[in-house]
């Protein structure tokens, strides 16, 4: 099955967090199966996991029952995704909200490739806009660059003000 991440899993850090949560759930599920077989009683509550991890497990399993083998397959698929994914870095002037991260991640995955991880950074000195690093290329659409590029026009603008 081909793994497609939700846009909420944007960065390499988000992916590592999802892997950790699925691993924690898989350990609990393994222990629960053994205890239920041995004692005949339930093992207890599963560990708390985020909605993103829950959605990821549901997407992976579809209508099939969750088994230890399928959870191990999901963990392997997530690790393979992590190692094969292309990475893009987007620097913004402020910390992006979840909706902005999700929208930018969705655009990158639709236009650059489905297996893209987006590393979000912020730097207030760019004043606005964004700086994108893709492979060895840097695309600078920051306000700071635009201001510096037209620095020779400032005296004229001030005279006319």
Secondary structure as UniProt FT lines:
FT   TURN            7..8
FT   HELIX           12..39
FT   HELIX           51..61
FT   TURN            62..63
FT   HELIX           68..84
FT   STRAND          86..92
FT   HELIX           98..111
FT   STRAND          116..122
FT   HELIX           124..126
FT   STRAND          130..134
FT   TURN            135..136
FT   STRAND          137..140
FT   HELIX           143..149
FT   HELIX           151..153
FT   HELIX           154..160
//
